[in-house]
Amino acid sequence: MSNETPVLGPLFMDRDSPLGNSEDVDLRRALHVKVKNKSSEPILVSIVNPPPSVSATAINAYAEALSVASSVLTTVVTFTVPVATVFTLGRVEASGDNIAKFWVYSDATIIAQRRTYFGGDLNTNFEFESSQGPAPSFPAGTVMSLKTEHNRPMAGDFDGRIQGFLTPI
């Protein structure tokens, strides 16, 4: 593989060209796509942490914390990894009415932090899947949580979502 820096940009679909669907020999659905680029530019493809296995279950845990008082550390959403599974964390979304700090916890350990600010979005995302390495995995019994704290004088509403995959062990 070359050491060229990838060129990032939008991917457009040619709607005049039929793409089609099919099934492979294991009866998994496949979507056929056509990617074009200038002949002098390579087409780099990164496969970013696909589901760990066919038996993986997608997790999409959502919750809200309403009327959160100023300067109070508040849990917005939690997810407990069930018995006999491993949880692969893909993404955590956070949003609220006020500027705030957000933390992602694995049990009592902070694993990531973000801030929202005036003049910017009042929502943020934590991306754990990347081409830089595998997404972190957590054993059964681990409590994943998103917590927030804000310092505005009025109460605020916050919401969050924890996403990933459960794999049986």
C-alpha angles and dihedrals in degrees: 000000000000124000093233119138110247119243110230123207145124121304113223127201119223100224092190091066117072111234102183137188131251143164126247125221091279090053092249113148117248131195116210116216135179119218120192130192138159110285090240093056123074120230106231118198125195120191105206116204104306116202108297093243144345088263092057118120121217115235122206108170114181131179143154134223110206130201094007111188122228118274094009118127102229132187110230102181136355136191125190116207107238125235117280094018140097120219120218109201113220108165144348122203123200132184140162150162094255137044107269150156118253127199131191113213134196101201102311096337122100109226100173141008135197136175133209120210145188113280091027138074118298088217131070139181132218110210114200097169112079144140087251093076146316122308113257119264128209130200129238114291095031113135112217114196144172115215131183141192128187133183102207116125094238127065117259139203118231134185136188146179132208115203133184144100135286116214122192116237 
